């Protein structure tokens, strides 16, 4: 039924009937969809991509869990159970390459 991933995450379907890479991420999606319905946030996106290029060379692509607008400011969220070294590096890279971008870590 559910497939286990490398960090013991279980692919989970949220109330919106789409898949997420963890139960926590699916719960957060349900919360964000509710906040969007009541007007607290707007333009909810799932898995926005940030291509990280240096001198025209694609180094990597960071894929966040969610992005949305709150008070006219774009918020980038990543649901975290544990921070890997790769995540920490990509977060720093994205925040350096995309001025004004801040990745918010959420524990659900």
N, C-alpha and C positions, 0 to 999 in steps of 0.2 A: 504494500500500500504506500507508505511514506518512505522516501529514500533518505538515508542518513548521509550527511556530508562530513568533511574532514574535521570540523570542530564540534562534532556531535550534534550539529544542527539537524533539524528535520524539516524538509520541504513541507510547507503548510499553506493551505488555501484560506484566504481571509473572507470576510463577509461579502466583499466585492467580487468574489469567485475568481480571483487570479492568484497565482502561486507566488510565494515568498520563500527565501532561503532559510528562514527560521520562524519559530513560533512567535518570538518577540517582535520580529519585523512584521508579521501578519497582524499582531495585536496593535502595533503602532499605526499600521495602515488603517485599521478600523477606527482608531482614535482620530487620525487626521481626516478621514472621510467625514466623520461626524462634525469636526471643527469646520470643515468646508461647508457642510450643509447649513450650519447655523451662522455662517458668515464671519467666523473668527479668522479664517485663512482663505486664500483664493489660489486658483490655478495650480492645484496639486499635481505634481509629476512624479512618476515612479522611475527609478533608475536613470536619472539624468547623467549624461556622459560628459567628461571633461578631458579632451585630448591634450596631453602635455607635450608640447613641442619646444625644442630649444634649437635655435639657429636653423629652423626649418625641418629638423629631424624629430619624428615622433618617438618620444622616449617611452611613453606608456599612455594608457587611457584609464582615468579614474572613474569608476561608476559608483555614484552615491546611491543611497536607498531612496531618498525622497528629496524633492525641492518644492517650495511653495512660497507664496507671498504673504507676509504678515506686516501690517502697517506700511504697505508700499515698499517693503524691503524683502529681497529674495533671501530665503533661508534654505540652506543645504543641510540635510540631516543624514546621519549614518547611525543605525542601531547597532550597538556594540555590546557584546558579552565579554570579549577580551580584545585587547589591542595587539595586533601582530606588528612586527618590525616593518613589514612591507606597508601596512596601513599607515603607520606613523610617517614613513618616508613619503608616501603618495599624498597624504594630507598636507605636509609641509610644501611639497612641490606644487600642488594645486593652489594653495593659498599664496604662494610666491608668484606664480604665473598668471593668476587671475586676481588682480588688485581689487580689494573690497570684498572678496569672497572669504567667508568663514564657515568652516564645517563644524556643525554642532553635533556632538556625540550624545546619543540618547540611550539610556538603559531602561528597559521596560520590564 
